[in-house]
Amino acid sequence: MSFRTTARHPALILDDVRGAQKMLAGVARTTALEGSRHLSELVGAPVHLKCENLQRTGSFKLRGAYVRISGLTLVERAAGVVAASAGNHAQGVALASSLLGVRSTVFMPVGAPLPKVAATREYGAQVRLRGQVVDETLEAAQRYAEETGAVFIHPFDHPDIIAGQGTVGLEILEQCPEVRTIVVGIGGGGFAAGVAVAVKALRPDVRIVGVQAEGAACYPPSLAAGHPVAIDDPATMADGIKVGRPGDVPFPLIEELVDEVRTVTEDELSSALLLCLERAKLVVEPAGASPVAALLSDPKAFRGPVVAVLSGGNVDPLLMQRILRHGMSAAGRHLSLRLRLTDRPGALAALLATLTVADANVLDISHVRTDPRLGLTEAEVDLRLETKGPQHCADVEAALREAGYRVIG
C-alpha cells in the first residue's frame, strides 16, 4: 500500500549533516554498498544494498548518538546521559558515551532480548530493566533524567540525531552517484529525515521512499492529517520501526522531503529477511529488511538504480528462528497439512512413501488415532513439510489427493 507525500526539497540543515560526517570520521564505518543480482532482476534495474547492519553496534544508531553526545557542554557531560531503547539505540548510546568518556545509563524493557542487554552492558552502559513495553521504559528514563540531571538522548526527535543519521545519505551519493531511488525504513522518522535532508539538498531528482510495517504505520495517518498522530497498540516483529507516533522534529522534514511512504506486511518482512540471508549472505533484523520487503512486494514501482538501506542487523537468535520459519512458509518453502487416512497397519508408512515420491521432506508429524471427531476406522495426521516453493506445494497436495488421501486443512 502506498501513501504519497509532498516532494518539495529545501536545503534544510545540510551543513549540519556535513559537519556530522566530519565528526564521525574514524568513529562510524563507511559501510559497504553491495549489489543484489536477484533484486536487480526483479526490479529490472540495478539494486544495491547499503549495509548499515555491518556498522559498529550493528546499526546506524551510533551515528546520531555520537553526534548528539558530542554536542553536549562539559557540565552536561559531567551529569551523564540516559536513554531508553529495546536494542539498537541502547547500543549506539552506550558505545558513543564510552568513546566520549561520558557516563551512560540505558533503560530497557524487562523482556528485552538477552543478547541486546549483554551487548549494551559490554559497550559500557549501566542497564536498568524497567517496564514491559518501550513506552513504559521511556517514561522511566525521563523520570531518571529529571531526578538526576542526566541528559536524555532521544532516539529520533532531535536535530543532532537527524544530522548524524543523515550521513548515510551522503555516503550513498558518494558510493552510487547514479542513484535514482533510495528506500529506507521509517519508525519515528529520524533516520529517513536525515537521509532525505542530505540527499534532496544535493540531488533533488532522487526519489526517497519510506517504508513502515503495516501494523505500526503511524506516518500514513499523520501525513493525511498534516501533523503527528498517535496510533494505538502498534504491533510488528520489526521492533526497530515499532513506533506509535512520529517525532515532532523529523515529521515536517519527512512531510516535505520524502516522496512516498509504503507499508509492508509481516509475511513480506519475513520473506525479505530470508532473502537477505540466503541470497546476500547478510544477517538483517526485520526493521532493516523493510526496504527489501517493499521491493519484493511491488518491484516494478521503483526506478533504478535503487539503493535499499539495511538499517540494522541486531536480531535475537530465537526471534530469527521464528522469523525464518515464518519466512519459509511465506515463500512456499514449508507446507502444513492435516489429512485423514484409514487406521490400519502400514497406513502411515504408505503416506510417508507417497511423500517420498513427491520429494517432500517431513519436518514434523503428529498422528492422532483417538478423537471424538474421528470415525471408528479413521486416523488424522498433521504434517509440516519442507518444500521447494509454491508450485511444489501444489504438486505435493495433488499427489496426496491422487493417492486417495483426504486433505482437510
NORSULSUL-V747578 format. One record per residue. N is the residue number from 1. RES is the residue in one letter. SS is DSSP state (alpha for helix, beta for strand, coil for the rest). Layout:
N_RES_SS + N_RES_SS
This chain:
1_M_coil + 2_S_beta + 3_F_beta + 4_R_beta + 5_T_coil + 6_T_coil + 7_A_coil + 8_R_coil + 9_H_coil + 10_P_coil + 11_A_coil + 12_L_coil + 13_I_coil + 14_L_alpha + 15_D_alpha + 16_D_alpha + 17_V_alpha + 18_R_alpha + 19_G_alpha + 20_A_alpha + 21_Q_alpha + 22_K_alpha + 23_M_alpha + 24_L_coil + 25_A_coil + 26_G_coil + 27_V_coil + 28_A_coil + 29_R_coil + 30_T_coil + 31_T_coil + 32_A_coil + 33_L_beta + 34_E_beta + 35_G_beta + 36_S_coil + 37_R_alpha + 38_H_alpha + 39_L_alpha + 40_S_alpha + 41_E_alpha + 42_L_alpha + 43_V_alpha + 44_G_coil + 45_A_coil + 46_P_coil + 47_V_beta + 48_H_beta + 49_L_beta + 50_K_beta + 51_C_beta + 52_E_alpha + 53_N_alpha + 54_L_alpha + 55_Q_coil + 56_R_alpha + 57_T_alpha + 58_G_alpha + 59_S_beta + 60_F_coil + 61_K_alpha + 62_L_alpha + 63_R_alpha + 64_G_alpha + 65_A_alpha + 66_Y_alpha + 67_V_alpha + 68_R_alpha + 69_I_alpha + 70_S_alpha + 71_G_coil + 72_L_coil + 73_T_coil + 74_L_alpha + 75_V_alpha + 76_E_alpha + 77_R_alpha + 78_A_alpha + 79_A_alpha + 80_G_coil + 81_V_beta + 82_V_beta + 83_A_beta + 84_A_beta + 85_S_coil + 86_A_coil + 87_G_coil + 88_N_alpha + 89_H_alpha + 90_A_alpha + 91_Q_alpha + 92_G_alpha + 93_V_alpha + 94_A_alpha + 95_L_alpha + 96_A_alpha + 97_S_alpha + 98_S_alpha + 99_L_alpha + 100_L_alpha + 101_G_coil + 102_V_coil + 103_R_coil + 104_S_beta + 105_T_beta + 106_V_beta + 107_F_beta + 108_M_beta + 109_P_coil + 110_V_coil + 111_G_coil + 112_A_coil + 113_P_coil + 114_L_alpha + 115_P_alpha + 116_K_alpha + 117_V_alpha + 118_A_alpha + 119_A_alpha + 120_T_alpha + 121_R_alpha + 122_E_alpha + 123_Y_coil + 124_G_coil + 125_A_coil + 126_Q_beta + 127_V_beta + 128_R_beta + 129_L_beta + 130_R_coil + 131_G_coil + 132_Q_coil + 133_V_coil + 134_V_alpha + 135_D_alpha + 136_E_alpha + 137_T_alpha + 138_L_alpha + 139_E_alpha + 140_A_alpha + 141_A_alpha + 142_Q_alpha + 143_R_alpha + 144_Y_alpha + 145_A_alpha + 146_E_alpha + 147_E_alpha + 148_T_alpha + 149_G_coil + 150_A_coil + 151_V_beta + 152_F_beta + 153_I_coil + 154_H_coil + 155_P_coil + 156_F_coil + 157_D_coil + 158_H_coil + 159_P_alpha + 160_D_alpha + 161_I_alpha + 162_I_alpha + 163_A_alpha + 164_G_alpha + 165_Q_alpha + 166_G_alpha + 167_T_alpha + 168_V_alpha + 169_G_alpha + 170_L_alpha + 171_E_alpha + 172_I_alpha + 173_L_alpha + 174_E_alpha + 175_Q_alpha + 176_C_coil + 177_P_coil + 178_E_coil + 179_V_coil + 180_R_coil + 181_T_beta + 182_I_beta + 183_V_beta + 184_V_beta + 185_G_beta + 186_I_coil + 187_G_coil + 188_G_coil + 189_G_coil + 190_G_alpha + 191_F_alpha + 192_A_alpha + 193_A_alpha + 194_G_alpha + 195_V_alpha + 196_A_alpha + 197_V_alpha + 198_A_alpha + 199_V_alpha + 200_K_alpha + 201_A_alpha + 202_L_alpha + 203_R_coil + 204_P_coil + 205_D_coil + 206_V_coil + 207_R_beta + 208_I_beta + 209_V_beta + 210_G_beta + 211_V_beta + 212_Q_beta + 213_A_beta + 214_E_alpha + 215_G_alpha + 216_A_alpha + 217_A_coil + 218_C_alpha + 219_Y_alpha + 220_P_alpha + 221_P_alpha + 222_S_alpha + 223_L_alpha + 224_A_alpha + 225_A_alpha + 226_G_coil + 227_H_coil + 228_P_coil + 229_V_coil + 230_A_coil + 231_I_coil + 232_D_coil + 233_D_coil + 234_P_coil + 235_A_coil + 236_T_coil + 237_M_coil + 238_A_coil + 239_D_alpha + 240_G_alpha + 241_I_alpha + 242_K_coil + 243_V_coil + 244_G_coil + 245_R_coil + 246_P_coil + 247_G_coil + 248_D_alpha + 249_V_alpha + 250_P_alpha + 251_F_alpha + 252_P_alpha + 253_L_alpha + 254_I_alpha + 255_E_alpha + 256_E_alpha + 257_L_alpha + 258_V_coil + 259_D_coil + 260_E_beta + 261_V_beta + 262_R_beta + 263_T_beta + 264_V_beta + 265_T_coil + 266_E_alpha + 267_D_alpha + 268_E_alpha + 269_L_alpha + 270_S_alpha + 271_S_alpha + 272_A_alpha + 273_L_alpha + 274_L_alpha + 275_L_alpha + 276_C_alpha + 277_L_alpha + 278_E_alpha + 279_R_coil + 280_A_coil + 281_K_coil + 282_L_coil + 283_V_coil + 284_V_coil + 285_E_coil + 286_P_coil + 287_A_coil + 288_G_coil + 289_A_coil + 290_S_alpha + 291_P_alpha + 292_V_alpha + 293_A_alpha + 294_A_alpha + 295_L_alpha + 296_L_alpha + 297_S_alpha + 298_D_coil + 299_P_alpha + 300_K_alpha + 301_A_alpha + 302_F_coil + 303_R_coil + 304_G_coil + 305_P_coil + 306_V_beta + 307_V_beta + 308_A_beta + 309_V_beta + 310_L_beta + 311_S_coil + 312_G_beta + 313_G_coil + 314_N_coil + 315_V_coil + 316_D_coil + 317_P_alpha + 318_L_alpha + 319_L_alpha + 320_M_alpha + 321_Q_alpha + 322_R_alpha + 323_I_alpha + 324_L_alpha + 325_R_alpha + 326_H_alpha + 327_G_alpha + 328_M_alpha + 329_S_alpha + 330_A_alpha + 331_A_coil + 332_G_coil + 333_R_coil + 334_H_beta + 335_L_beta + 336_S_beta + 337_L_beta + 338_R_beta + 339_L_beta + 340_R_beta + 341_L_beta + 342_T_beta + 343_D_coil + 344_R_coil + 345_P_coil + 346_G_coil + 347_A_alpha + 348_L_alpha + 349_A_alpha + 350_A_alpha + 351_L_alpha + 352_L_alpha + 353_A_alpha + 354_T_alpha + 355_L_alpha + 356_T_alpha + 357_V_alpha + 358_A_coil + 359_D_coil + 360_A_coil + 361_N_beta + 362_V_beta + 363_L_beta + 364_D_beta + 365_I_beta + 366_S_beta + 367_H_beta + 368_V_beta + 369_R_coil + 370_T_coil + 371_D_coil + 372_P_coil + 373_R_coil + 374_L_coil + 375_G_coil + 376_L_coil + 377_T_coil + 378_E_beta + 379_A_beta + 380_E_beta + 381_V_beta + 382_D_beta + 383_L_beta + 384_R_beta + 385_L_beta + 386_E_beta + 387_T_coil + 388_K_coil + 389_G_coil + 390_P_alpha + 391_Q_alpha + 392_H_alpha + 393_C_alpha + 394_A_alpha + 395_D_alpha + 396_V_alpha + 397_E_alpha + 398_A_alpha + 399_A_alpha + 400_L_alpha + 401_R_alpha + 402_E_alpha + 403_A_coil + 404_G_coil + 405_Y_coil + 406_R_beta + 407_V_beta + 408_I_coil + 409_G_coil
